[in-house]
Amino acid sequence: MAQVFIITSQATAVIRDDDAMRFLFVGDSMTIGRAGDFTWRYRMWQHLVASYGGPFQIVGPRTELYDTTANAPLSYEYADPAFPAHARRHLSGWGEGWLHMAPLIRETVASTRADVLLVSLGLIDLGFYTDAAQTAENAERFIAEARAANPRVRMVIHPVIPNVRAESDAPFAAECDRFNELLTKVTANLDAPDESPLLLSEPHATYDIHQDTYDGTHPGPTGEHKLAAAFADAMHGAWGLGAPYAATLTGSR
């Protein structure tokens, strides 16, 4: 039986694996992060350590960052080398979207026994692969596949966030808006509050692509905090999991 180690103010408690809530991060380049990033996954892990109040695990089949010089997910150079290996797990990829994750999620949820999916997808789909309606269909497929593996899985889904391309490409901006509208309908129509609840988070009120990203799309340190805050506040508000996000949203670390 695997064990989960929970750090408290007084001691390290050993909790049986079966007692832990399992969180799975699913996302694209904004979630996997590049070599040298902290990642919003790291910010969320810190938040859960500080506020969850019970045993939990971060699960997933991958732990890498994306190495932009090699154009491949080969890096383990997180900005904080103390980020523990067991908390680096995820299912995210540079250039991967709903289209790519829908075929993977059933096996991933089954093998990791994930309880809560934190999902940030869509921008890469709309940018390169599918229109808004097709992307929404892939989101529906993803939800169905995850539930096939765990009928009681919970999902927090983040809409497509502001990005630099949408500022100069009006048709693309319209597709982003249209997809977010469809995603709202998908989560409302498929929500099963008593069995497998779906929750659509809201972008952080102060998220600014000129201040919170390093290139107009990918989050820098403050953007990482604000993405984590969107998920944390949604889970706390709807399900009472954890606490409101309390970390700094303005500092560089």
Stockholm file with secondary structure:
# STOCKHOLM 1.0

chainA/1-253         MAQVFIITSQATAVIRDDDAMRFLFVGDSMTIGRAGDFTWRYRMWQHLVASYGGPFQIVGPRTELYDTTANAPLSYEYADPAFPAHARRHLSGWGEGWLHMAPLIRETVASTRADVLLVSLGLIDLGFYTDAAQTAENAERFIAEARAANPRVRMVIHPVIPNVRAESDAPFAAECDRFNELLTKVTANLDAPDESPLLLSEPHATYDIHQDTYDGTHPGPTGEHKLAAAFADAMHGAWGLGAPYAATLTGSR
#=GR chainA/1-253 SS CCEEEEECSSCEEEEEGGGSEEEEEEESHHHHCBTTCCCHHHHHHHHHHHHCCSCEEEECSBCCEEETTTTEEEECCCSSTTSCGGGCCBEECTTCCHHHHHHHHHHHHHHHTCSEEEEECCHHIIIIICCHHHHHHHHHHHHHHHHHHCTTCEEEEECCCCCHHHHHCHHHHHHHHHHHHHHHHHHHHHCBTTTBCEEECCCCTTCCHHHHBSSSSSBCHHHHHHHHHHHHHHHHHHHCCSCCCCSCSSSCC
#=GC SS_cons         CCEEEEECSSCEEEEEGGGSEEEEEEESHHHHCBTTCCCHHHHHHHHHHHHCCSCEEEECSBCCEEETTTTEEEECCCSSTTSCGGGCCBEECTTCCHHHHHHHHHHHHHHHTCSEEEEECCHHIIIIICCHHHHHHHHHHHHHHHHHHCTTCEEEEECCCCCHHHHHCHHHHHHHHHHHHHHHHHHHHHCBTTTBCEEECCCCTTCCHHHHBSSSSSBCHHHHHHHHHHHHHHHHHHHCCSCCCCSCSSSCC
//
